[in-house]
């Protein structure tokens, strides 16, 4: 049981890093879109990429939440 909890904690920590990284990527992509748009460039592809990043972040958030629930459950057994 202790090994299982340790593995879940490791996976949860990794998921948290993915969420943090995803947030940084999204913030930077939004900055780039603003810069490109201000300079008069077509931002269609940059916006499409932003949407993909946001979709990926949603997956990381769901994984993080699932792992947090799994850890809670394992700790209370």
C-alpha positions in Angstrom: 0.0 0.0 0.0 2.8 2.5 0.9 4.5 1.8 -2.4 1.2 2.5 -4.3 0.8 5.8 -2.4 4.3 6.8 -3.2 3.8 6.1 -6.9 0.5 8.1 -6.9 2.3 11.0 -5.2 5.1 10.9 -7.8 2.5 10.9 -10.7 0.6 13.7 -9.0 3.7 15.8 -8.7 4.5 15.2 -12.4 0.9 16.2 -13.3 1.3 19.4 -11.3 4.5 20.2 -13.2 2.6 19.6 -16.5 -0.2 21.9 -15.4 2.3 24.6 -14.4 4.2 24.2 -17.6 1.0 24.3 -19.7 -0.1 27.5 -18.0 3.2 29.1 -18.8 3.0 28.0 -22.5 -0.5 29.3 -22.8 0.4 32.7 -21.3 3.4 33.0 -23.7 1.3 32.0 -26.7 -1.3 34.7 -25.8 1.6 37.2 -25.6 2.8 36.1 -29.0 -0.7 36.4 -30.5 -0.9 39.9 -29.2 2.5 40.8 -30.6 1.7 39.3 -34.0 -1.7 40.9 -34.2 -0.2 44.3 -33.2 2.4 44.0 -35.9 -0.4 43.2 -38.5 0.4 39.5 -38.9 -2.2 36.8 -39.5 -2.8 35.1 -36.2 -5.0 32.3 -37.4 -2.4 29.5 -36.9 -1.2 31.0 -33.6 -4.8 30.9 -32.3 -5.3 27.3 -33.5 -2.1 26.4 -31.6 -3.4 28.1 -28.5 -6.6 26.1 -28.7 -4.5 22.9 -28.9 -2.4 24.0 -25.9 -5.6 24.8 -23.9 -7.1 21.3 -24.8 -3.9 19.7 -23.6 -4.0 21.7 -20.4 -7.5 20.5 -19.8 -6.3 16.9 -20.1 -3.4 17.6 -17.6 -5.9 19.2 -15.2 -8.2 16.2 -15.4 -5.3 13.8 -14.8 -4.1 15.9 -11.9 -7.6 15.9 -10.3 -8.0 12.2 -10.9 -4.6 11.5 -9.2 -5.5 13.8 -6.3 -8.7 11.8 -5.8 -6.9 8.5 -6.1 -4.3 9.6 -3.5 -7.1 10.7 -1.1 -8.8 7.4 -1.5 -5.5 5.4 -1.0 -4.6 7.4 2.1 -7.9 6.7 3.8 -7.9 2.9 3.3 
